[in-house]
Amino acid sequence: MNALQVTRWTLQEALRRRLLLGLLLLSAAFVALFAVGFMLLYREVEEDSGGDQLAALLAANILTVLGLYAVQFLGAFLALFLSVGAISADADSGMLHAVLGRPLSRWQYLIGRWLAFAALLSVYVLVMSGALLLTARAVAGYQPVDPLRAAALLVLEMLVLLTVGVLGSTVLPTLANGVVTFSLFGLAWLGGIVAFIGTSVSNEAMANLGTAAGLLLPSDALWRGASYYFQSASFLAETSAVGAFTGGVPFAGSSPPRLALLGWALGYLLIAHVIARAAFARRDL
């Protein structure tokens, strides 16, 4: 048995437990609800504004980004749900003793589980974000700035959350790990809100505090980078032409992510992997 076999076995386990079926049904319901809500609200804005192009673009932009914000939360919860017991739950059930009794190293087991969950998360956020963007395009002719970069950043966020959860699972019981990882995710989200408010009121200390809190887990910062590329290119062009402020909502970014953030996120991912491997190697089963 090798890492890829562990990956295949993990995916088969997800199918057997009907995790994927439940996820598929809930996701389809969410996309359908978004499509109906988007169509009704967008048409109402068009009628009430008397055909004002900027008002229609603003409505489409906010509705689409808000829907993708929900997808980001669903993906994040899925990442944490899959990862918090990735190792600890198997150790508690005794399954690790049986699996690691075969010619399989702990590192191969760890990376195999991670690859399976990473594949599930990547497919989930790509399909969901693609479905919402296609809906917005069909109804309002919505065209994001750069959907590929946005999707890549969203996937990177999911991988960071997954890796942090797996790392915690190598050293903490499942319940304790769940509390810690969800708290970190909540702190990152709160840091993003604080940074937004600080920037809005020109309070540099508040903005810096929020940014520093968000870097403890760069999930919210990655989402804000992705949300910039998810926004409508036409809307950004229109608001720029009239000197309006774009991204003036607390759940979206107003500028593309900096290279320093991408470097920090990738380094965060790598370091968490290294620590998880070392911690699992020393864990007493």
Backbone as CSV, one residue per row, in Angstrom:
resi,resn,N_x,N_y,N_z,CA_x,CA_y,CA_z,C_x,C_y,C_z
1,MET,0.844,-1.201,0.000,0.000,0.000,0.000,0.875,1.246,0.000
2,ASN,0.516,2.240,-0.818,1.244,3.497,-0.847,0.270,4.658,-0.649
3,ALA,0.795,5.882,-0.778,-0.026,7.067,-0.514,-1.230,7.156,-1.450
4,LEU,-1.036,6.825,-2.725,-2.142,6.911,-3.684,-3.231,5.887,-3.380
5,GLN,-2.836,4.734,-2.874,-3.834,3.741,-2.482,-4.643,4.223,-1.277
6,VAL,-3.968,4.917,-0.363,-4.679,5.512,0.773,-5.661,6.573,0.281
7,THR,-5.232,7.351,-0.713,-6.112,8.363,-1.308,-7.357,7.712,-1.899
8,ARG,-7.157,6.650,-2.661,-8.293,5.953,-3.275,-9.207,5.355,-2.214
9,TRP,-8.622,4.763,-1.199,-9.414,4.169,-0.125,-10.222,5.239,0.621
10,THR,-9.631,6.405,0.831,-10.326,7.496,1.514,-11.507,7.996,0.694
11,LEU,-11.317,8.120,-0.615,-12.413,8.546,-1.488,-13.527,7.499,-1.518
12,GLN,-13.153,6.224,-1.541,-14.154,5.161,-1.508,-14.925,5.183,-0.192
13,GLU,-14.231,5.493,0.893,-14.881,5.596,2.195,-15.906,6.730,2.200
14,ALA,-15.553,7.855,1.575,-16.484,8.983,1.492,-17.731,8.596,0.704
15,LEU,-17.558,7.826,-0.361,-18.700,7.361,-1.143,-19.558,6.392,-0.340
16,ARG,-18.908,5.504,0.385,-19.638,4.502,1.153,-20.470,5.150,2.260
17,ARG,-19.953,6.196,2.852,-20.682,6.882,3.921,-21.693,7.900,3.381
18,ARG,-21.814,7.964,2.069,-22.758,8.858,1.394,-22.482,10.329,1.681
19,LEU,-21.223,10.623,2.017,-20.843,12.014,2.224,-20.978,12.805,0.933
20,LEU,-20.499,12.218,-0.157,-20.536,12.919,-1.433,-21.968,13.103,-1.933
21,LEU,-22.825,12.106,-1.690,-24.221,12.223,-2.115,-24.920,13.361,-1.383
22,GLY,-24.734,13.406,-0.066,-25.334,14.485,0.711,-24.808,15.848,0.295
23,LEU,-23.495,15.911,0.045,-22.883,17.165,-0.390,-23.427,17.597,-1.746
24,LEU,-23.606,16.628,-2.642,-24.123,16.927,-3.976,-25.545,17.471,-3.911
25,LEU,-26.393,16.853,-3.109,-27.785,17.288,-3.005,-27.893,18.685,-2.392
26,LEU,-27.138,18.926,-1.324,-27.180,20.237,-0.683,-26.621,21.322,-1.601
27,SER,-25.569,20.984,-2.331,-24.965,21.953,-3.249,-25.920,22.298,-4.386
28,ALA,-26.600,21.280,-4.915,-27.573,21.525,-5.987,-28.702,22.421,-5.493
29,ALA,-29.151,22.194,-4.261,-30.209,23.032,-3.693,-29.728,24.472,-3.526
30,PHE,-28.482,24.636,-3.102,-27.936,25.983,-2.922,-27.840,26.722,-4.256
31,VAL,-27.333,26.040,-5.284,-27.199,26.670,-6.602,-28.573,27.052,-7.151
32,ALA,-29.559,26.168,-6.976,-30.912,26.471,-7.454,-31.490,27.683,-6.728
33,LEU,-31.298,27.742,-5.415,-31.789,28.877,-4.633,-31.098,30.169,-5.065
34,PHE,-29.792,30.086,-5.300,-29.055,31.270,-5.755,-29.571,31.742,-7.109
35,ALA,-29.794,30.800,-8.017,-30.251,31.162,-9.363,-31.600,31.875,-9.322
36,VAL,-32.531,31.329,-8.548,-33.861,31.943,-8.452,-33.771,33.320,-7.796
37,GLY,-33.044,33.391,-6.676,-32.911,34.666,-5.983,-32.210,35.721,-6.822
38,PHE,-31.148,35.309,-7.526,-30.411,36.247,-8.376,-31.315,36.797,-9.475
39,MET,-32.048,35.918,-10.122,-32.903,36.338,-11.234,-33.985,37.310,-10.763
40,LEU,-34.634,36.998,-9.649,-35.714,37.853,-9.160,-35.200,39.215,-8.701
41,LEU,-34.107,39.207,-7.931,-33.581,40.465,-7.408,-32.991,41.335,-8.506
42,TYR,-32.290,40.704,-9.455,-31.675,41.478,-10.534,-32.741,42.136,-11.410
43,ARG,-33.788,41.393,-11.717,-34.865,41.962,-12.536,-35.575,43.093,-11.803
44,GLU,-35.739,42.941,-10.491,-36.391,43.996,-9.714,-35.551,45.273,-9.717
45,VAL,-34.232,45.123,-9.581,-33.345,46.289,-9.613,-33.399,46.959,-10.977
46,GLU,-33.397,46.156,-12.040,-33.476,46.727,-13.390,-34.755,47.546,-13.576
47,GLU,-35.865,47.019,-13.090,-37.147,47.720,-13.246,-37.202,48.985,-12.389
48,ASP,-36.733,48.882,-11.143,-36.809,50.028,-10.230,-35.854,51.148,-10.620
49,SER,-34.721,50.788,-11.233,-33.719,51.801,-11.585,-33.983,52.441,-12.940
50,GLY,-34.975,51.956,-13.646,-35.287,52.518,-14.956,-34.211,52.263,-15.994
51,GLY,-33.534,51.122,-15.868,-32.503,50.773,-16.845,-31.149,51.387,-16.570
52,ASP,-30.931,51.889,-15.343,-29.631,52.463,-14.976,-28.568,51.362,-14.989
53,GLN,-27.577,51.498,-15.866,-26.579,50.447,-16.041,-25.731,50.245,-14.794
54,LEU,-25.337,51.334,-14.143,-24.492,51.222,-12.962,-25.220,50.524,-11.820
55,ALA,-26.510,50.826,-11.657,-27.300,50.175,-10.608,-27.411,48.675,-10.866
56,ALA,-27.619,48.306,-12.135,-27.711,46.887,-12.482,-26.379,46.186,-12.265
57,LEU,-25.282,46.848,-12.643,-23.955,46.267,-12.435,-23.657,46.103,-10.952
58,LEU,-24.042,47.103,-10.159,-23.828,47.029,-8.712,-24.596,45.861,-8.112
59,ALA,-25.853,45.694,-8.522,-26.668,44.595,-8.008,-26.072,43.246,-8.381
60,ALA,-25.683,43.099,-9.652,-25.101,41.833,-10.097,-23.798,41.544,-9.371
61,ASN,-22.994,42.579,-9.163,-21.705,42.411,-8.489,-21.894,41.947,-7.049
62,ILE,-22.773,42.635,-6.326,-22.986,42.300,-4.919,-23.612,40.918,-4.774
63,LEU,-24.611,40.608,-5.582,-25.272,39.304,-5.483,-24.312,38.164,-5.793
64,THR,-23.490,38.337,-6.826,-22.557,37.275,-7.207,-21.489,37.071,-6.149
65,VAL,-20.887,38.164,-5.689,-19.832,38.047,-4.679,-20.394,37.511,-3.369
66,LEU,-21.613,37.915,-3.025,-22.235,37.394,-1.805,-22.484,35.893,-1.917
67,GLY,-22.941,35.437,-3.091,-23.121,34.005,-3.295,-21.815,33.245,-3.202
68,LEU,-20.761,33.798,-3.784,-19.447,33.156,-3.720,-18.876,33.199,-2.308
69,TYR,-19.236,34.235,-1.557,-18.836,34.314,-0.151,-19.440,33.151,0.631
70,ALA,-20.691,32.831,0.327,-21.333,31.678,0.958,-20.641,30.381,0.553
71,VAL,-20.251,30.271,-0.720,-19.516,29.090,-1.180,-18.202,28.954,-0.427
72,GLN,-17.538,30.093,-0.213,-16.285,30.073,0.538,-16.491,29.543,1.945
73,PHE,-17.572,29.950,2.593,-17.863,29.461,3.938,-18.202,27.974,3.917
74,LEU,-18.987,27.549,2.950,-19.330,26.129,2.852,-18.077,25.288,2.632
75,GLY,-17.195,25.753,1.745,-15.948,25.039,1.502,-15.068,25.008,2.731
76,ALA,-15.008,26.127,3.463,-14.190,26.185,4.670,-14.704,25.225,5.733
77,PHE,-16.016,25.194,5.930,-16.587,24.272,6.909,-16.346,22.819,6.491
78,LEU,-16.436,22.550,5.198,-16.158,21.202,4.716,-14.703,20.838,4.962
79,ALA,-13.789,21.767,4.704,-12.362,21.516,4.924,-12.084,21.194,6.386
80,LEU,-12.668,21.965,7.281,-12.437,21.734,8.702,-13.133,20.463,9.173
81,PHE,-14.320,20.198,8.652,-15.042,18.977,9.018,-14.256,17.730,8.606
82,LEU,-13.687,17.752,7.404,-12.931,16.601,6.921,-11.620,16.411,7.669
83,SER,-11.005,17.513,8.090,-9.632,17.431,8.588,-9.499,17.262,10.094
84,VAL,-10.467,17.732,10.877,-10.259,17.751,12.328,-10.098,16.351,12.917
85,GLY,-10.663,15.347,12.269,-10.507,13.980,12.757,-9.755,13.087,11.798
86,ALA,-9.022,13.686,10.861,-8.350,12.908,9.813,-7.400,11.868,10.378
87,ILE,-6.703,12.199,11.453,-5.765,11.273,12.087,-6.282,10.825,13.445
88,SER,-6.726,11.782,14.266,-7.124,11.461,15.636,-8.304,10.498,15.693
89,ALA,-9.286,10.675,14.816,-10.444,9.773,14.825,-10.040,8.359,14.436
90,ASP,-9.132,8.240,13.464,-8.656,6.915,13.065,-7.852,6.267,14.182
91,ALA,-7.089,7.079,14.918,-6.315,6.544,16.039,-7.240,6.080,17.159
92,ASP,-8.275,6.859,17.443,-9.213,6.496,18.513,-9.990,5.228,18.181
93,SER,-10.307,5.041,16.899,-11.077,3.863,16.495,-10.218,2.608,16.371
94,GLY,-8.906,2.774,16.422,-8.008,1.636,16.280,-7.679,1.278,14.848
95,MET,-8.228,2.017,13.897,-7.995,1.697,12.493,-6.539,1.903,12.091
96,LEU,-5.881,2.889,12.713,-4.487,3.155,12.366,-3.596,1.957,12.656
97,HIS,-3.898,1.231,13.721,-3.084,0.060,14.056,-3.141,-0.970,12.936
98,ALA,-4.329,-1.178,12.388,-4.476,-2.164,11.315,-3.834,-1.683,10.023
99,VAL,-4.032,-0.412,9.702,-3.516,0.112,8.434,-2.003,0.223,8.457
100,LEU,-1.456,0.752,9.555,-0.011,0.950,9.625,0.735,-0.344,9.908
101,GLY,0.002,-1.417,10.173,0.653,-2.707,10.306,1.112,-3.256,8.974
102,ARG,0.575,-2.719,7.884,0.997,-3.116,6.542,2.271,-2.355,6.175
103,PRO,2.889,-2.715,5.046,4.081,-1.957,4.614,3.702,-0.552,4.140
104,LEU,3.386,0.298,5.114,2.947,1.657,4.820,3.494,2.581,5.897
105,SER,4.221,3.604,5.490,4.786,4.542,6.458,3.716,5.518,6.932
106,ARG,3.973,6.131,8.067,3.033,7.121,8.582,2.924,8.307,7.624
107,TRP,4.046,8.698,7.033,4.017,9.827,6.109,3.145,9.513,4.904
108,GLN,3.219,8.290,4.383,2.396,7.914,3.235,0.912,7.941,3.600
109,TYR,0.596,7.490,4.802,-0.797,7.526,5.240,-1.285,8.970,5.356
110,LEU,-0.451,9.825,5.943,-0.816,11.225,6.131,-1.035,11.931,4.797
111,ILE,-0.098,11.776,3.880,-0.210,12.476,2.596,-1.339,11.889,1.749
112,GLY,-1.589,10.590,1.897,-2.690,9.976,1.164,-4.040,10.523,1.595
113,ARG,-4.222,10.658,2.900,-5.467,11.245,3.409,-5.601,12.699,2.951
114,TRP,-4.500,13.439,3.029,-4.530,14.850,2.639,-4.880,15.003,1.160
115,LEU,-4.300,14.173,0.314,-4.570,14.262,-1.125,-6.042,13.995,-1.434
116,ALA,-6.624,13.028,-0.750,-8.039,12.719,-0.985,-8.927,13.899,-0.606
117,PHE,-8.685,14.453,0.566,-9.491,15.587,1.009,-9.243,16.819,0.141
118,ALA,-7.984,17.016,-0.271,-7.661,18.155,-1.139,-8.385,18.041,-2.474
119,ALA,-8.458,16.834,-3.011,-9.165,16.629,-4.280,-10.652,16.935,-4.128
120,LEU,-11.254,16.451,-3.047,-12.676,16.714,-2.812,-12.955,18.212,-2.690
121,LEU,-12.129,18.890,-1.919,-12.334,20.320,-1.702,-12.137,21.124,-2.979
122,SER,-11.098,20.774,-3.732,-10.809,21.509,-4.966,-11.952,21.373,-5.957
123,VAL,-12.424,20.150,-6.140,-13.539,19.930,-7.065,-14.783,20.668,-6.579
124,TYR,-15.019,20.625,-5.282,-16.218,21.261,-4.728,-16.231,22.764,-4.995
125,VAL,-15.156,23.461,-4.613,-15.172,24.921,-4.766,-15.107,25.332,-6.234
126,LEU,-14.433,24.542,-7.068,-14.379,24.876,-8.494,-15.747,24.717,-9.152
127,VAL,-16.425,23.618,-8.853,-17.747,23.381,-9.443,-18.761,24.401,-8.926
128,MET,-18.745,24.652,-7.623,-19.712,25.585,-7.046,-19.498,27.010,-7.543
129,SER,-18.247,27.467,-7.540,-17.996,28.828,-8.021,-18.294,28.940,-9.508
130,GLY,-17.966,27.898,-10.271,-18.286,27.907,-11.694,-19.778,27.956,-11.948
131,ALA,-20.549,27.207,-11.152,-22.006,27.199,-11.319,-22.600,28.572,-11.029
132,LEU,-22.120,29.234,-9.986,-22.643,30.558,-9.650,-22.257,31.598,-10.703
133,LEU,-21.031,31.523,-11.199,-20.604,32.475,-12.229,-21.374,32.274,-13.528
134,LEU,-21.635,31.022,-13.883,-22.414,30.751,-15.092,-23.848,31.262,-14.946
135,THR,-24.399,31.111,-13.746,-25.743,31.627,-13.493,-25.782,33.144,-13.649
136,ALA,-24.803,33.816,-13.043,-24.750,35.278,-13.134,-24.528,35.736,-14.573
137,ARG,-23.738,34.983,-15.312,-23.492,35.336,-16.715,-24.767,35.170,-17.549
138,ALA,-25.501,34.080,-17.295,-26.717,33.823,-18.065,-27.796,34.865,-17.786
139,VAL,-27.900,35.304,-16.538,-28.960,36.246,-16.166,-28.572,37.694,-16.463
140,ALA,-27.329,38.054,-16.116,-26.944,39.471,-16.179,-25.759,39.748,-17.089
141,GLY,-25.273,38.733,-17.813,-24.086,38.940,-18.636,-22.854,39.222,-17.807
142,TYR,-22.794,38.661,-16.605,-21.730,38.943,-15.644,-20.399,38.384,-16.132
143,GLN,-19.361,39.217,-16.092,-18.029,38.797,-16.515,-17.016,39.194,-15.446
144,PRO,-16.490,38.233,-14.681,-15.532,38.566,-13.625,-14.189,39.011,-14.191
145,VAL,-13.405,39.659,-13.346,-12.091,40.169,-13.761,-11.198,39.037,-14.240
146,ASP,-11.038,38.014,-13.410,-10.171,36.884,-13.755,-10.634,35.664,-12.964
147,PRO,-11.576,34.888,-13.498,-12.119,33.756,-12.739,-11.094,32.674,-12.431
148,LEU,-10.081,32.513,-13.276,-9.079,31.480,-13.029,-8.226,31.820,-11.812
149,ARG,-7.768,33.064,-11.728,-6.996,33.471,-10.555,-7.850,33.416,-9.295
150,ALA,-9.096,33.833,-9.425,-9.995,33.797,-8.278,-10.186,32.370,-7.779
151,ALA,-10.419,31.446,-8.701,-10.617,30.046,-8.322,-9.354,29.463,-7.704
152,ALA,-8.186,29.826,-8.244,-6.923,29.327,-7.702,-6.724,29.802,-6.266
153,LEU,-7.043,31.056,-5.995,-6.918,31.580,-4.634,-7.909,30.913,-3.690
154,LEU,-9.105,30.635,-4.180,-10.108,29.966,-3.362,-9.661,28.545,-3.021
155,VAL,-9.100,27.842,-3.996,-8.574,26.500,-3.743,-7.422,26.562,-2.748
156,LEU,-6.538,27.544,-2.894,-5.418,27.693,-1.962,-5.919,27.916,-0.540
157,GLU,-6.964,28.705,-0.394,-7.540,28.906,0.937,-8.024,27.588,1.529
158,MET,-8.710,26.780,0.729,-9.204,25.495,1.217,-8.049,24.576,1.627
159,LEU,-6.962,24.592,0.858,-5.815,23.740,1.165,-5.127,24.185,2.452
160,VAL,-5.067,25.492,2.680,-4.492,25.993,3.929,-5.334,25.535,5.117
161,LEU,-6.649,25.690,5.020,-7.532,25.257,6.103,-7.436,23.756,6.333
162,LEU,-7.408,23.000,5.246,-7.292,21.548,5.353,-6.005,21.154,6.056
163,THR,-4.900,21.770,5.679,-3.605,21.410,6.244,-3.524,21.765,7.721
164,VAL,-4.077,22.904,8.099,-4.097,23.281,9.511,-4.920,22.280,10.317
165,GLY,-6.053,21.865,9.767,-6.872,20.876,10.455,-6.178,19.535,10.592
166,VAL,-5.499,19.098,9.544,-4.760,17.834,9.592,-3.614,17.932,10.590
167,LEU,-2.917,19.063,10.603,-1.845,19.265,11.580,-2.384,19.146,12.996
168,GLY,-3.486,19.821,13.277,-4.071,19.719,14.600,-4.492,18.308,14.945
169,SER,-4.926,17.557,13.942,-5.374,16.184,14.168,-4.236,15.253,14.561
170,THR,-3.002,15.631,14.249,-1.858,14.789,14.619,-1.436,14.977,16.069
171,VAL,-1.894,16.064,16.706,-1.441,16.347,18.071,-2.585,16.528,19.066
172,LEU,-3.805,16.712,18.585,-4.932,16.995,19.470,-6.060,15.996,19.257
173,PRO,-6.876,15.747,20.293,-8.101,14.959,20.093,-9.030,15.680,19.122
174,THR,-9.944,14.935,18.545,-10.812,15.493,17.506,-11.600,16.707,17.987
175,LEU,-12.216,16.611,19.161,-13.033,17.714,19.664,-12.192,18.955,19.918
176,ALA,-11.050,18.775,20.583,-10.178,19.915,20.873,-9.657,20.544,19.587
177,ASN,-9.312,19.705,18.627,-8.830,20.222,17.344,-9.919,21.014,16.631
178,GLY,-11.146,20.527,16.703,-12.249,21.253,16.090,-12.431,22.631,16.697
179,VAL,-12.340,22.710,18.016,-12.479,23.998,18.695,-11.364,24.950,18.281
180,VAL,-10.127,24.450,18.249,-8.977,25.299,17.917,-9.048,25.791,16.478
181,THR,-9.299,24.876,15.538,-9.276,25.267,14.123,-10.445,26.185,13.766
182,PHE,-11.623,25.905,14.295,-12.754,26.794,14.033,-12.531,28.164,14.674
183,SER,-11.875,28.189,15.838,-11.570,29.468,16.479,-10.577,30.269,15.650
184,LEU,-9.569,29.601,15.102,-8.608,30.286,14.237,-9.291,30.852,12.994
185,PHE,-10.183,30.056,12.415,-10.913,30.522,11.238,-11.771,31.738,11.585
186,GLY,-12.440,31.673,12.732,-13.247,32.810,13.166,-12.408,34.040,13.452
187,LEU,-11.219,33.836,14.037,-10.327,34.959,14.312,-9.849,35.610,13.021
188,ALA,-9.537,34.785,12.017,-9.114,35.329,10.721,-10.239,36.139,10.087
189,TRP,-11.463,35.627,10.171,-12.615,36.356,9.632,-12.806,37.683,10.355
190,LEU,-12.717,37.652,11.686,-12.879,38.875,12.470,-11.771,39.873,12.152
191,GLY,-10.543,39.358,11.963,-9.442,40.240,11.599,-9.703,40.963,10.292
192,GLY,-10.301,40.261,9.333,-10.637,40.893,8.061,-11.661,42.003,8.221
193,ILE,-12.662,41.774,9.073,-13.680,42.798,9.318,-13.064,44.013,10.009
194,VAL,-12.211,43.755,11.013,-11.563,44.858,11.735,-10.676,45.669,10.794
195,ALA,-9.931,44.977,9.933,-9.073,45.679,8.972,-9.908,46.523,8.013
196,PHE,-11.044,45.988,7.580,-11.933,46.744,6.682,-12.451,48.012,7.357
197,ILE,-12.902,47.868,8.611,-13.423,49.031,9.327,-12.313,50.056,9.555
198,GLY,-11.127,49.567,9.952,-10.011,50.474,10.174,-9.638,51.250,8.932
199,THR,-9.651,50.561,7.785,-9.353,51.238,6.520,-10.444,52.241,6.166
200,SER,-11.698,51.872,6.414,-12.823,52.747,6.064,-12.816,54.047,6.858
201,VAL,-12.395,53.975,8.138,-12.394,55.178,8.986,-11.009,55.798,9.092
202,SER,-10.075,55.312,8.258,-8.697,55.843,8.232,-8.007,55.703,9.578
203,ASN,-8.256,54.571,10.253,-7.592,54.272,11.521,-6.507,53.240,11.242
204,GLU,-5.266,53.708,11.121,-4.174,52.825,10.717,-3.900,51.737,11.741
205,ALA,-3.965,52.081,13.034,-3.703,51.095,14.082,-4.726,49.965,14.033
206,MET,-5.976,50.318,13.844,-7.046,49.320,13.761,-6.873,48.445,12.527
207,ALA,-6.523,49.056,11.406,-6.314,48.293,10.174,-5.143,47.334,10.318
208,ASN,-4.057,47.796,10.941,-2.884,46.940,11.130,-3.184,45.789,12.087
209,LEU,-3.966,46.066,13.132,-4.346,45.016,14.079,-5.163,43.936,13.385
210,GLY,-6.123,44.354,12.577,-6.936,43.386,11.848,-6.120,42.579,10.864
211,THR,-5.200,43.228,10.171,-4.342,42.520,9.214,-3.461,41.501,9.917
212,ALA,-2.878,41.893,11.062,-2.017,40.980,11.816,-2.801,39.772,12.318
213,ALA,-4.021,40.005,12.808,-4.857,38.893,13.276,-5.197,37.961,12.127
214,GLY,-5.453,38.536,10.952,-5.794,37.719,9.793,-4.650,36.865,9.299
215,LEU,-3.424,37.296,9.532,-2.272,36.534,9.054,-1.979,35.303,9.908
216,LEU,-2.579,35.215,11.113,-2.417,34.003,11.917,-2.937,32.784,11.164
217,LEU,-3.948,32.999,10.361,-4.470,32.000,9.434,-4.956,32.779,8.214
218,PRO,-4.239,32.708,7.089,-4.533,33.611,5.963,-5.755,33.238,5.140
219,SER,-6.746,32.642,5.754,-7.936,32.223,5.007,-8.744,33.423,4.523
220,ASP,-9.024,34.362,5.418,-9.835,35.513,5.027,-9.090,36.397,4.031
221,ALA,-7.780,36.546,4.216,-6.991,37.357,3.285,-7.007,36.749,1.884
222,LEU,-6.938,35.418,1.806,-6.998,34.761,0.497,-8.377,34.936,-0.134
223,TRP,-9.425,34.850,0.684,-10.764,35.076,0.134,-10.894,36.485,-0.429
224,ARG,-10.379,37.469,0.283,-10.492,38.846,-0.189,-9.736,39.042,-1.498
225,GLY,-8.603,38.357,-1.634,-7.902,38.406,-2.907,-8.709,37.756,-4.014
226,ALA,-9.315,36.614,-3.705,-10.149,35.927,-4.700,-11.367,36.763,-5.064
227,SER,-11.971,37.413,-4.069,-13.193,38.178,-4.323,-12.938,39.365,-5.246
228,TYR,-11.719,39.911,-5.220,-11.411,41.003,-6.156,-11.515,40.501,-7.593
229,TYR,-10.936,39.335,-7.859,-10.971,38.782,-9.217,-12.355,38.257,-9.586
230,PHE,-13.179,37.938,-8.577,-14.542,37.492,-8.852,-15.468,38.649,-9.228
231,GLN,-15.084,39.865,-8.901,-15.957,41.001,-9.176,-16.066,41.268,-10.675
232,SER,-17.121,41.966,-11.036,-17.391,42.251,-12.441,-16.379,43.238,-13.011
233,ALA,-15.775,42.871,-14.133,-14.831,43.771,-14.796,-15.539,45.044,-15.246
234,SER,-16.776,44.911,-15.726,-17.544,46.081,-16.167,-17.859,47.003,-14.998
235,PHE,-18.199,46.419,-13.864,-18.512,47.230,-12.687,-17.286,47.995,-12.213
236,LEU,-16.137,47.333,-12.154,-14.914,48.007,-11.732,-14.548,49.130,-12.692
237,ALA,-14.749,48.885,-13.986,-14.444,49.923,-14.976,-15.385,51.113,-14.828
238,GLU,-16.673,50.855,-14.622,-17.660,51.925,-14.476,-17.385,52.766,-13.229
239,THR,-17.159,52.102,-12.107,-16.937,52.830,-10.860,-15.613,53.574,-10.886
240,SER,-14.618,53.014,-11.559,-13.336,53.705,-11.686,-13.484,54.963,-12.531
241,ALA,-14.317,54.880,-13.566,-14.498,56.020,-14.470,-15.174,57.196,-13.780
242,VAL,-16.072,56.897,-12.837,-16.784,57.982,-12.154,-16.168,58.307,-10.800
243,GLY,-15.060,57.620,-10.485,-14.359,57.908,-9.241,-15.009,57.312,-8.018
244,ALA,-15.830,56.299,-8.204,-16.499,55.675,-7.059,-15.579,54.679,-6.384
245,PHE,-15.865,54.425,-5.112,-15.071,53.464,-4.347,-15.594,52.065,-4.588
246,THR,-14.722,51.186,-5.015,-15.110,49.800,-5.247,-14.743,48.948,-4.045
247,GLY,-15.470,47.826,-3.928,-15.174,46.904,-2.846,-15.611,47.426,-1.496
248,GLY,-16.553,48.390,-1.459,-16.963,48.992,-0.212,-17.921,48.136,0.569
249,VAL,-17.673,46.874,0.660,-18.466,45.954,1.455,-17.505,45.154,2.321
250,PRO,-17.924,44.795,3.532,-16.983,44.166,4.461,-16.574,42.747,4.112
251,PHE,-17.225,42.125,3.124,-16.900,40.732,2.825,-16.147,40.556,1.509
252,ALA,-15.683,41.633,0.895,-14.981,41.515,-0.388,-13.745,42.396,-0.398
253,GLY,-12.819,42.089,-1.310,-11.596,42.861,-1.434,-11.722,43.942,-2.488
254,SER,-10.981,45.021,-2.293,-11.019,46.137,-3.238,-9.750,46.237,-4.073
255,SER,-8.811,45.304,-3.869,-7.558,45.326,-4.622,-7.047,43.896,-4.760
256,PRO,-6.224,43.635,-5.769,-5.685,42.282,-5.933,-4.733,41.931,-4.797
257,PRO,-4.551,40.650,-4.511,-3.657,40.255,-3.420,-2.204,40.572,-3.743
258,ARG,-1.450,40.883,-2.726,-0.028,41.157,-2.903,0.752,39.849,-2.995
259,LEU,1.907,39.932,-3.627,2.760,38.745,-3.743,3.203,38.260,-2.371
260,ALA,3.370,39.189,-1.425,3.778,38.802,-0.073,2.737,37.890,0.574
261,LEU,1.462,38.168,0.330,0.399,37.320,0.880,0.455,35.925,0.275
262,LEU,0.647,35.844,-1.034,0.728,34.538,-1.685,1.928,33.754,-1.169
263,GLY,3.064,34.445,-0.996,4.244,33.781,-0.453,4.013,33.284,0.959
264,TRP,3.337,34.102,1.786,3.035,33.707,3.153,2.095,32.500,3.176
265,ALA,1.089,32.501,2.326,0.134,31.393,2.291,0.809,30.094,1.853
266,LEU,1.641,30.167,0.817,2.342,28.966,0.353,3.341,28.480,1.393
267,GLY,4.061,29.422,2.026,4.983,29.039,3.092,4.252,28.447,4.280
268,TYR,3.110,29.020,4.612,2.263,28.522,5.696,1.864,27.075,5.426
269,LEU,1.467,26.825,4.183,1.050,25.484,3.770,2.197,24.492,3.907
270,LEU,3.377,24.876,3.440,4.541,23.996,3.481,4.982,23.727,4.912
271,ILE,5.065,24.771,5.718,5.509,24.606,7.107,4.529,23.743,7.889
272,ALA,3.237,23.951,7.673,2.234,23.131,8.362,2.368,21.667,7.976
273,HIS,2.669,21.398,6.706,2.897,20.022,6.263,4.094,19.407,6.981
274,VAL,5.183,20.148,7.060,6.404,19.643,7.697,6.159,19.351,9.172
275,ILE,5.491,20.272,9.860,5.207,20.070,11.283,4.266,18.887,11.484
276,ALA,3.258,18.766,10.624,2.315,17.649,10.739,3.029,16.314,10.564
277,ARG,3.936,16.252,9.595,4.672,15.008,9.363,5.530,14.660,10.572
278,ALA,6.222,15.652,11.138,7.076,15.405,12.300,6.247,15.012,13.517
279,ALA,5.118,15.685,13.717,4.273,15.385,14.872,3.665,13.993,14.769
280,PHE,3.232,13.614,13.578,2.631,12.289,13.393,3.672,11.194,13.563
281,ALA,4.903,11.470,13.158,5.968,10.474,13.305,6.264,10.191,14.775
282,ARG,6.070,11.184,15.636,6.360,11.013,17.066,5.126,10.614,17.872
283,ARG,3.980,10.603,17.249,2.741,10.331,17.993,2.700,8.894,18.483
284,ASP,2.283,8.732,19.732,2.134,7.405,20.323,0.742,6.877,19.989
285,LEU,0.708,5.815,19.203,-0.571,5.229,18.811,-1.025,4.173,19.810
